[in-house]
Amino acid sequence: MKFLMGHEKDFWNFVDSIKKEDKVAIISHNDLDGLASAFLLEKLLDFKKIKPKLIEIIDYGDLENCFVKCKKEGINKILLSDIYADGRDDIAFFINAFRDFDLFMIDHHPINPKIRNIKNIIKTETPFCATLIIYSLMKHYFDPSDSDWLLEAALVADRSYFAEENLKLLQIKHPSITEKNIMELIPGELMQTIGAAIIYYADDLKKVYNFLKEKNIKSMEKARKEIDKEFKKWTNEFKKNAEFYETKKILFFYGAPKFGITSAICTTLSIENPNKVIVFVSDSQREPGKCKVSARSNSGEVDVNILLQKSVRGLESAMAGGHKKASGGTFLKKDLEKFKKNLVS
């Protein structure tokens, strides 16, 4: 694992600087990698006998408001994980946060040149998810292997296994695992169960976070049964009704699922169609009047992070960001046709 920004010692020095009187917040992304990252960071703080005052599981677009909340709560130290904070054009609020708080960020999204000179940031290449970074850093303090089950699920969720060294890491406990059968074996099954719970309890992710802390897999399996029904329905709808733009190799579909399953569907369909770009647009359940878009390119021939950023450029109240093979964004529903035109042009 190569660090593109920052060093291990930077993180260790930050953690060692935290005192019992400090008011600490953990802010992490609202996907499996984000929840697992927060889980490990809280575990590390517990080892240091520090109790965080806030643990916030958020979407990228909620970060600015989260900083406002931290100020009101008197937070002075922040551990930020798996948040693409530098993924927007205007990141002044994020840069200013390093002045307002003693902040450390751990992330694996592309680097915005505007943050190159900021200290207290660790960035790795995309395949090395935030959970893996934190897990590796924790070894400086104690053996975190009792959390291997969650690390494995995060590696599958963020498709980190496409990097050979990460696949070999999974093969230590699961020798027969390959890119093709990974969803059928324990790490893949666990990822799907936790992922389903994240979708089902999207409005109460603290519940899922507590399930993880309790290792309460049974409660998450109940949620998976409900999600699986909706997943099958909308996967079939996509296959039957998606528009195919041959010159761009884009499969485009707009639908309104009951749950936030578009990202998971795109991942599955991308595996089935490795040489096509899968784009699923749905109504945002969190923000009425907005659309949510998920995009995948299993082959990586098309950089969907760049594709979506191009597609939302110039649109009002729109944003997009992610990785080369997996990205997402939001835009106003009234701009759906403009988005689509930008996407396929």
N, C-alpha and C positions, 0 to 999 in steps of 0.2 A: 504494500500500500504506500503510494507516494503522496506526500503532502505538497500541494501546489502553493499554499499559503500557510504560514505559521509553523510552529514546532511543538513537539510533545511537552517540552519544558515550560512553554508558555501556559499551557493548560494546567500543569501541575502547580506552577507558581500561583496561578489564579485561585485554584482550589485551596491551596495551603494558606492563602491570604484571608480566606473567609473566617470570620470570628463568630462566636455564639451570639453576639449582640447585633450582627448584621441582619438586615431584612432581605432575604433572598427569594428571587422568583425564578421558576423554571418555565420557559415558554417554548412550546414545541408544536410541530405540524400535526394536523388532524388526520393523518393516515397511519398505517401500521408502523412504518419506520419512525414516525414522530412519537407515537405513544410508547414504543419500545425504548426510544431514546430518553424520553422523560422518565420512564420506569428506572432505567439504569442510572440516570443522573440523581434521582431521589435516593436510590440505593447507595450511591457514592457519598452523598451528603449525610445519610444515616450513619455510614461508617465513620464519618468525621464528627458525628453527634450534632449535626446541624439539621434543623427542621425548616424546610422552605415555608415562607409565609404564603406564597402563591404558586399554584401549578396551573398554567393556562395551556389548553390544547386548542389551537386556532388554525384558521385558514390564512393563507399568505396575506390576503387583503385586510385582515383584522389586526395586523401588527401595530399600526399607528395608534389605533384606539387602545390596544393593550398597553402600550407605553404610557398613555394618559392614565390608565387605571393604576399602573405601577407607581406613578408619581403620587396619586391620591392615597395609595396605601403606604407610602413612605419607603418603597423599595429602594435599596441602594446598590444591590448586586443582582445581575441577571445572567442566567445560563440560557442561551438561545440555541436550539437545535433543529436541524432539518427544515429551516425556514428560508425560502429564497428571498431574503430581505433586500438584496441588491438586484433583483430581477426587473425592477421598473425603471423607466427613464428618470423619474423624479425620486431620488432616494435621499433628499436632504434630511427628512425626518429620521432616517436610519443613521446617517452620519452623525446627526446631532445627539442621538441616543448615547453615543460613546462619550459625549460630554456630560450628559445628564445622569448617567449611571456608570458604574463599574461593570462593564458588559463583556461577556465572552461568547463568541459564536462558533458553532461547529456545523459544517455544511458540506454538501457534495454537489451543489449546482454550479453552473458556469460562473466564472468570476467577472464581475463588472469592473472595468479598469478604474472607476472612481474610488474603489475601496482598497486599491493596491497598497497604499501607504498606511492603512489603519492597522494598529496592533490588536492583539487579542482576537484574532480570527484564524481558524483552521479550515482550510478547504482542501478536499481531495478530488481525484478524478471521479466522474459520475458513478462508476460501478461500485464504489466503496461507500455504502450507505452510512448514514449518521450513526445508526446503532452499532455497526462494526467499528467505526472510529472510536466511539465512547467505550465500547467493550475493550478495545485494545489499550486505551489510555488508563482504564481502571486497573489493569494488571500491575501498574506501578504501586497500587495500594493493597490489593488482595486478589485472590483467585475468583473471578466472576463466573466460573463454569456452571454454577447452579442456574444460570440464566441462559444456558446454551439453547434451550428450546425456543426462547423468544428471539434470540439472535438468528437462529435458522429460519424462523418464519419471516423475519425482516429481510433476510437475504433473498428469500423467494419473492416476497412482495415487491421489492425494488428491482427484481431481476438482476441482482448482483452476481448471480451464478454464471452469467455470461462471461465474466472474467475468470480465467482458468484457475487462478489461485483461490478464488472464492468457491468455485465448484469443488476443488480439492479439499477445502476446509469442510464442506458439507459431507464429503465422502469419508471423512475420518470416522464418523459415527454411522454413516449410511453408505457403505462401499458400493452398492449397486446403483446409486443415484446418477442420473444423466439429465441433460437438458430436456430430453424427450419425455422421461417418465417422472419428472420431479413433482408434478401435481398429484400423482397417484401415491406417492410415498409420504411418510410422516411429516416432513417439513412443509410440503405442498398442501396436504390436507389441513394442517394446523393453520397455515396462512389463510386458506379459504374460510376456515371457521372464524378466526379473529377478524378477517376482513368483512365477513357477513355481519358480525356483531357491530363493527364500526358503522356500517351502512344502516343497520336496523335502529341503532341508538344514536343516530347522527345528532339529535338535539340534546343528548345527555351523554357525552363521551366520557364523563367522569365515571359513569357506571361501567363502561368497558375498561377504563383504566383500573378501576377497583377489581374487576374480574381478573385482570392480568396480575395484579398484586396478590390476589388470593389463588391464582392459577385455577380459576373456576371455569374449566373448559365446558362443562355440562351446560351451564347457563348460556354460553355463547353458541353451543350446538343447537339450542332451541331457536335462536335467532336465525341461524343458517337455514333451517327448514323453510322459514317464511321467505327469506331472500332467494333461495334456490328456485322457487316457483316463479317469481317475478323475473329472475335472471333468464330462465329458459324461454319465457314468453317473449321478452324483448330481444333476445338473441335471434329468435326465429323471425321476429318482425324486421330486424335489421337485414337479415339474409334475404328476405323476400322483397323488401322495398327500398333498399339503399340505392342511391344514384351512383353510377360509376363514371368517373371522368378519366377516360383511358390515357390521354396524353400525360396526365399528372399522376396516374395510378392511384387516384383517390376514391375511396368508397365513402360517400357522405350520407348521413341519415339524421333526421330530426324526429324526436319522439318525446313522450311525456311519461316516463316510468313513475311508479308510485314511490320507489326508493332511489337513492343516489347510486345507481348501479352502472352508470355509463362507463366509468373508468375500468371497472372489472370486465365489462363486456368487450370493450376495445382491446384489452390485453388478450383475452381469449381469441377474439377474431383475428388479431394480429399474428398470433401463433399459427392459426389455421391458414392465414394469407400473408406469409412473410414478405412478399415482394410488393404488397399494396400498403397504402396509407389508410388507416381506419380513423374516421372522424364521426363522432356521435355528439350531436347538439341536443340539449334538453332544457326545459324550463328550470330555472333555479328555484329550489324549494326554500332556500334561506333568504333570497332577495327577490320578492315579486317584481315583475317587470324586467327581469334580467334572464339571460340564457347562460348556461354553463356548457363548455365544450371540453371534450376529452379527445386526445389524438394519440395514435400509436404507429410506429414503424418498426416492425420486428427486425428487419434486415439492417436498418440504420442508413439505408441508401438516401432517404430523405430525412433531414434534420427537422423533426416536428416542433422543436422548441423555436427554431427560426421561422418555420412555416406559420405557426400560430401568432408569433409576435408581428409578422408581416400582415397577417389577416386582421388583426385588431388595431393596427396603426391608423391613427386619425379618427377612430371611433370614440364617441363620448363615453366616459366612465368605463372604459374597457381595459383589461390587463390580461397578460398571458405569460407563462413561464414554466420551465421544467427541465427536461433532459433531451438529448438527441433522439432517443427512441420513445420517450413518453413525456407528454406535456399536457397542459390544461389551461383554461382561461375563462373569463366571463366578459359579457358585453350586453348592452341593452337589447331587449327583444325586438324593438322597433328597427334595429340595425341588422337583423338576421340576413336579409338579402345582400346588404353591403358586405357583411362578413363573408358570406358564401362567394360573392363575386371576387373579393380579395383572395380567398382561399384557392380558387381554381384558376385564377388569371396568371 
